[in-house]
Amino acid sequence: MNKRQGSFSLIDPKTFPFFYGWVIIFAGALCVLMSAPGQTIGVSAFTDSLLDALGLSRDQLSLAYMAGTMLSSVMLTRAGKFYDQFGAAKTALFASLGLSIALLYLSQIDKISNAIGNNSIIPIIGIFFGFIFIRFFGQGVLTLTGRTMVVKWFDERRGLAVGILSMVTAYGFSIAPVVFDHLINQGNWSTAWIKIAVVSGLIFPLVVILFFKDSPEKYGLQPDSFSEKSVTKNKPVRFPVYKDFTLNEARKTLSLWVFAGLAAMFGLVVTAFSFHVVSFFAEQGYTRTEAINIFQPIAIVAIISTFVFSYISDFIRLKYIAILFGCTCLLTMYGMINLSARGLNYWLLVISYGCSSGIHVLIMTVFMPRFFGKKHLGAITGQAMTIVVFCSAIGPILFSLSLSKTNSYELAGLICGMNFFLLLVASLFTHNPQRSLAPKNN
C-alpha cells in the first residue's frame, strides 16, 4: 500500500468489539450526507434568496449552475486518483475543508459582487465560481469518498452494506431541505451557509480523524468481518477478483461505459424532474401540492427497493441488475410523459421511479470493485462520477428547451427514453471482466 495512504490511528479497528466495517457504513453515510450543501436538493433551498440578493433571473442562475456543475465534473477523475494515493481520511478532510471555504465565499457573494462593481455580469461570474467548488467538493469528492470507503470494507456483503448506506443517506437527504430552510428562517441565507460551513470545516473533520479507515487489510482484517487468521481457505468466493484493473484498462471495457451511462442518464432525469417538478405537473393538469407530494411515495418505494435489490445483488450477476435498471428507467419515462392520464400512470411513475432510485446507487457503487478490483477504485469511481455529474448538469436545460420549443416536456422525455433503450440493449452484452480471467479447470 502507498505509504502516503492511510488513516489516523486514534481508534484501532482490530481491537474493536465487533467488525469495524459496520462503523464504516455509518461514517461513509455521514460523509455522503455532508455533500448535501453541494447537491441540487441542498442548493434549491437557497435559490430564491440568491435570485433576490444578486438580482439575477432564474435562467441566468440556472446557466451558472449548469456551467459550474460541468466544470466541476471534469476534475473528479483526478480527485479519484487523489483518493487512491492518499486514502479516505485525507481525501475527506480535503473535501470538507474545501466545501467549508466555498460556503463561506458564497455566504458573502452579494457583498463581494457589490464591492467589485455594478456590472450585471459580475454576480453571474461570482456565483458560477461558487457553484464549481460546492459541486466539486460536495456532490463530487465527499460522495466519492464515502461510497468508496464503504465498498472497500465488504466483499460478500457489499450489496447489504451499500443498501444500509443508501437508506441512511436517502432519509438524510429527504430532510436536508427542511433543515436548511429552518436555518434560513432563523436568520437569513447568508448566516445559514456560515453555520453549515462551520459544521463542514470544524465539526465533521473530527469525525473523519476519529472514524475514517481506508481498508480492513491495513489493520490485519479482511472484508466482511473475517480476520486473516480466521479465513477458511476452502471457503468459496462468490465473485472473486483475479486482477486489479487500472483506469485505462477499465476504460476499454464496455461494462464501465454502460453501467456509468445508465447511472448518468438517470441522474440527468432526476435533476431535471426535481428542477422542473411543479411546471412538469402543471403542464399535465396537476396542482403544485400534487407535484411536491409525489416525492413522499417515491421515497418509500426507493427505500424498500434499495434494501431488496442491494441484498439480491450479493447473490446474482450485476448484468441482470443493469437490465432491470434499464427497464425501470424506461417505465419511468413512460410514466412521466403520460401523467395526464392520471390514475394508473401516476402510480406507475411512483413505483418505477422509486425502484430506479433504489437501484441507481447500487449500479454506481457495487459494480466497480466487483468488476475492476480495489487498487485503483478511486480513479475508476472518479471517471464514472465525471460522466454522471456532467450529464446531470444537462438535464434541466434539456427539459427547459423542450418546453420552450415545443410547449411540452414530451420531446425531452422521448430523447431520454431512447437513450435508456439503447443502454438497455447494450447491457445485454456486458459482463464482469473478472470472469474471463478465472483459471481454467483441468
N, C-alpha and C positions, 0 to 999 in steps of 0.2 A: 504493500500500500504506500502511496506517496506520503513522505514524511510530513509534508505540509498539511495533509488532510488529517482531520481528526476533530474530536470534540473536547470540551472542557471536562475535567475528571473529578468534579466535586461529588458526583454520585457514580458508584461503580455498579453497572448492570449485573455483573457476575455475582455480587453479594446481595442482590435484591431478593426478597422472599418469594417472588413469582417472576415469570418470564417478562423481561423488561419491554418486549415488543408491544404489550398491551398499554404501557405508558406512552410508548412512541406513537401509537394511534391517536391518542388524545393530544399529545404535543404537536403532531402533524396537523390535526384538525384545527387547533388553535392558530397554527401558522397560516393555514388557508383562510381562516376567519379574519385574521389580521389584514388580509388583502382586500377586505370589503370596501375601504375608502377608495380603492382604485378600480373596483368593479362597477359596471354600469348601474347595478342596483344601489350602490352607495353614492355615486355621483348624481344620480337622478334626484336625490333628496335636496341637493344644493342648486339644481338647475334654475329654478325661478328666481332664487336670491341672486345668482350670478347675472342673470339677464337684467335685473333691476340695477344692480350695483355697477355693472360695466356698460350698460346702455347698448347691449347687443341684441340682434334679432335671434330668433330661435334657429334660423338657417345658419347664421354666422357661427353660433355656438356649436351646432351640430357638425359643421365642416371642420372647425378647430378640433373637436373631439375625434372625428374620424382621422384627420391627419396625424394627430398626436398618437392615436392608437396604432396606426400603420407604422409610424416611425419607431415606436417602442417595440413592435413585434420583430423587427429585423435585428434587434440586439439580443434576443432571447437565446439563440443558439450559442452565442459567446457566453451568456450567463450560465447555460448548462455546462459548458466546459469549465467554467469557474467552479461550479459545484463539484465536478469530478476531481478537480485539483485540490480544492481546499475543504470540502466536506460541508455537511448540513449546517453545523453551528455557525461557522464563519460566514457562509452564504446568507443565512437568516439574519445575522447581525448586520451585514452589509445592506441587505434589503430593507430591514426595519428602520435603520438609521436614515437610509436614503428616502424612504417614504415619509418619515417624520420631517425631514428638511423640506421636501416637496410640499407637504401640507402646510407648513409654516409659511412658505413662499406664497401659496395660494390664498392663505388667510389674509394676506396683505396685498393681493393683486390689484384691488381697486386703488389703494393708496399709491402703489408703485406706478400704475398706469397714469394716474393724475400727475405724479411728480415728473414723469418723463415728458408729457405733453398732451395736448388736446386732440391730436390726430386720431381719427376713428380706427385706424389700423393698429394702434398701439395695444389696446386691450385684447384684440384678437391674437396678436403675436404673443402677448404675455400669457394668456390662458392656454394657448397652444403648447408652450413650453411646460406649463404646469401639468397639462394632460399627459405629455410624453412621459414624465417621471412618475406620476402616480400610477399610470397604467403599467409602466415597466417594472417598478419596484413592487407594486401591489398585485394587480392581476397577473403579472408575469412571474417575477422571481420568487415571491413568497408562496404562490400557488405551486410552482415547480418544486420548491424545496420541501414543502410539507408533504406532498404526494410521493415524491421520490424517496424521501427518508422512510416513509411507512413501507413501501413495497420492498425495500432492501431488507427489512426485518422479517419478511414472511415469504415462503415458497408455496407449500401445500395449502396453507390457509390464507393465501394472498387475497383471494376473492372476498372472503369473510372480512378480512381486515379493511379492505377498501370499502366494503359495504357499511361497516361501522363508521369509518371516516366520512363517508358521503352522507349518511343520515345525520351525523352531528353537524356537519357544515351546512346541509340543506336547512336544518332548523335554525341555525345561526344566521344564515343569510336572509331567511324569511322575516326575522325580527330586526335585522340591521337597519332598514329604513325607518322603523319606528323609533329605535334608539337615537339615530342621527337627527330625526325630526324633533325628538324631545330635547336634545342638546341645543338645537337651533332655537326652539321656543324658550329655553332657559335664558338665552342671551341673544345671540344673532349667529348668522352663518360663519362669520369670522372667528368668533370665540369657540364655536363648535369644532372647527377644524384645528384650532390650537389645542383643545382638550384631547382630541384624537391623536394629534402629533405627540403629545406628552406620553400617552399610552404606548404609541409605536416606538418612541425614542428612548424612554426611560423604564417603563414597566415590562413590556414584552421582552426586551433584551435579558432581563433577569431570568425569565422562563427559559430562554434559549441557553443561557450559561448553565443552568441547573439540569435541564432535562434532555437537551438535544444530543443524540448519539448517532454516529454515522452508519455503523453496520454492526451486527452481532459478532462477526468473526474477529473484530478488533479486541473484543473482551473475552475471547475464549468460548464464545457461544455459537450456536448455529441457528438459522431461521426456524421459526415455528416451535420454539422452546426447547430444542434439543441441544444439549451441551456436546462438545466434541467427544467426550468420553462415552456419552450415552447413545450416540447414533448407532443404530443397528446396521451393520454392514450389508445385510441381505434385504434391508427394507426397500421395497420398490419405490422408485421416484416416478410420480405420475407424469410430470412434464420436465424431463432432465434437460439441462443446459450443457452442451458439449463445447461451445465456443462463445467467447465474448466478442460481439461484433463491434467494430469501430463505427463512427458516424458515417464515413464514406462507404463502408460495406453495407450498412443498413439502408443508405440512400439507394442502393442498387436493387433492393427488393421491392416487389410490387406491394407486399403487405404493409410496409410503412406508409406508402402514399395512399392506399385505400383506407386503412384504419384512420389515419390522420385526416384524410379527406372527408370521411363520414362525420368525424367529430367537428371538423371545421364548418361543414355545411349546416350542421345542427346549431353550432354556435352562431352562425350568420342569421339563421331563422329566429333563434331565441332572442338575440339582441334586437332584431328588427321588430319582432312581435311585442317585446316589452316596451320598446321605444314608442311604438305607434298604437298600443293596445286600445286606447279609447277611440281613436279615429278608426281603427280596424273594425271594431264592433259597431260603431255608429254607421259606418258605410253599409252594414248588413242589417240595420234596423234594431240594434241593441242600445240600451242606455249606458251611461258612464258607470253606474253601480254594477250592472251586469258584467261589464268589461273587467272591472277591477276584481270582482268576486270570483272570476274563473280561476285565479291563481290558487285559491284555497283548495278546491278539489284536486287540481293538478298536483299540488304539493303532497297531498295524502297518497295519491297513486304513485308519485315519484318515490316517496319514502318506502312504500311497500315493495315496489318493483326493484329498487336499489338493493334491498336486502335479499330478495328472492334470486335475482339474476347474478348478484355477486356470489352468493353461496353456490349456485349451479355452476358458475364459471370455474370453480375449483375441480370439477369432475368432467367437463366436456371441452372439446376443442373450441378455441375462440372464434374460429371461422364461422361456426354456427351462430355465435352471439352477434357477429358482424352482420350476417344475413338477416337475423331477426331485427337488428337495429335499423337496417335499411328498409325493412317492411314497415316498422312502426313509424319511421320518418315519412314514408310515402303516405301512410294513413293520416299522419298529422297534417301534411299539406292538403290532402283532400278535404279534411275537416275544416281547415282554415278558409279555403276558398268556397266552401259550400255551407257556411254558417247560416246563411239566410233561410235555409230550410228548417232551422231550429230543431228541437227535439233530439232525434237520433244523432244527427251530425254534431250537435253540441257535445254530447257525451262521447261520441267517437273522438272528437278533438281532445277532450279531457283525458280519456284513457290512453290514447296513442301518444299524446304529448307527455303525459306523466311517465309512461313506460320508456319513451325515448330519453327523457331526462334521467331516469334511473340507470339506463344502460350507458349513457354518454360518458360519465366519469369512468365507468368500468372499461370502456373502449380506450379511453385516453391513458389509463393508469396501468392496467394489468398486462396488456399485450406486449409492451416494450421489454420488461425484464424477462418475460417468458420466451419471447422471440429472439432477443438480442443479448441477453445476459445483463450483468450489473456493472461491469467495469467502466463502461462509457455511457451509463444510463442517463447522466445529467445532460450530456451533449445531445443524445438522441431525443430525450424528452424536450429539450430546448428547441430542436428542429421542428418537432411536432407542434409545439405550442406557438412557434412562429407562424405556422400555417393557420392555426385556429384563431389566434388573435388578429391576424391580418384580415381573415375572412369576416370575423365578427364586426370589424370596422366598416365593411362594405354593406352590411345588412340594412341599416336604417336608410341610407341614401338610395339603395336599390328599390326598396319598397316605396320610398317617398317619390322617386321618379316615376314609378309605375302609376301611382295615384295621380300625379300632376299631368302625366302624358295621356293616360287612358281613363282617368276618373275611377279607377278601380285598382285594388291590390292583386287582382287575379293574374295579371301578366307576370308579376314578380313571383307569385306562388307557383305558377306553371314552370318558370325557369328553374326554381329551386327543386320542384318535383322531378324535372327531367334530370337534373344533376344527381339527385338521390337514386333515380332509377339506374343511371349509368354506373354509379358506385356500387349499387346492389349487384349488378351483373358482374362487375369486376371482382367483388368479394367472393364470388363462386370460384375464382381461380387463385385465391390467396392460400397460403399455407405457412405453417410455422417452419422457418428455415432450419431450426434445430433438428427436425425430423429427418432431413436429408443427410445430416452429419452423424446420425446414430450408427454405431458399429454394426456391421453385418454379422448375423449369427452363422456359424459354420454348420 
